[in-house]
Amino acid sequence: MRVLADALDGTNPFTLLADGVPGARMAMSEQTLVVVGAEFAGGAPGFIILNNRVDLASGDHASGEELQDHGCAIGRSSG
């Protein structure tokens, strides 16, 4: 999810998650949420919202850490 704004004033990432991801509203305790500041095309400021859901059967504890791109693959691919 993207938020195109220079601040999150008036924007609640939890509400965006609950409204934007099917089933999330009924299982918010099973969600993880990561909000990262970003610069989009043309220098527009904003935020990227990442989400994951717990799936204990597969060993997925929905850690925000696993949503991060520690190798910076996107940065390397854009040259």
Order of alpha helices (4+ residues) and beta strands (2+ residues): beta-alpha-beta-beta-alpha
